[in-house]
């Protein structure tokens, strides 16, 4: 497997994880 592909996949998963984490109602700066 290409190492660059793995790195990109990890970055995308981290970005999606942070996005959904900020979308949670627990975040005070995000409108419900």
Phi and psi in degrees as GROMACS dihedral restraints (atoms count N, CA, C in turn):
[ dihedral_restraints ]
;  ai    aj    ak    al  type     phi  dphi    fc
    3     4     5     6     1   -73.2    20    10
    4     5     6     7     1   130.4    20    10
    6     7     8     9     1   -65.5    20    10
    7     8     9    10     1   -36.2    20    10
    9    10    11    12     1   -62.5    20    10
   10    11    12    13     1   -36.4    20    10
   12    13    14    15     1   -63.4    20    10
   13    14    15    16     1   -40.7    20    10
   15    16    17    18     1   -64.9    20    10
   16    17    18    19     1   -42.5    20    10
   18    19    20    21     1   -62.6    20    10
   19    20    21    22     1   -44.7    20    10
   21    22    23    24     1   -63.5    20    10
   22    23    24    25     1   -40.8    20    10
   24    25    26    27     1   -62.5    20    10
   25    26    27    28     1   -41.4    20    10
   27    28    29    30     1   -64.9    20    10
   28    29    30    31     1   -40.8    20    10
   30    31    32    33     1   -65.3    20    10
   31    32    33    34     1   -42.1    20    10
   33    34    35    36     1   -64.6    20    10
   34    35    36    37     1   -43.2    20    10
   36    37    38    39     1   -64.2    20    10
   37    38    39    40     1   -38.4    20    10
   39    40    41    42     1   -66.4    20    10
   40    41    42    43     1   -39.5    20    10
   42    43    44    45     1   -65.9    20    10
   43    44    45    46     1   -43.6    20    10
   45    46    47    48     1   -65.8    20    10
   46    47    48    49     1   -39.1    20    10
   48    49    50    51     1   -62.9    20    10
   49    50    51    52     1   -44.0    20    10
   51    52    53    54     1   -66.9    20    10
   52    53    54    55     1   -35.6    20    10
   54    55    56    57     1   -64.2    20    10
   55    56    57    58     1   -48.7    20    10
   57    58    59    60     1   -69.0    20    10
   58    59    60    61     1   -30.8    20    10
   60    61    62    63     1   -66.1    20    10
   61    62    63    64     1   -37.3    20    10
   63    64    65    66     1   -75.5    20    10
   64    65    66    67     1   -21.6    20    10
   66    67    68    69     1   -80.4    20    10
   67    68    69    70     1    -8.4    20    10
   69    70    71    72     1   -70.4    20    10
   70    71    72    73     1   145.8    20    10
   72    73    74    75     1   -61.6    20    10
   73    74    75    76     1   -16.0    20    10
   75    76    77    78     1   -69.0    20    10
   76    77    78    79     1   -22.2    20    10
   78    79    80    81     1   -78.5    20    10
   79    80    81    82     1   120.3    20    10
   81    82    83    84     1   -70.3    20    10
   82    83    84    85     1   -23.6    20    10
   84    85    86    87     1   -90.0    20    10
   85    86    87    88     1    -1.6    20    10
   87    88    89    90     1  -108.9    20    10
   88    89    90    91     1   123.2    20    10
   90    91    92    93     1   -64.0    20    10
   91    92    93    94     1   139.7    20    10
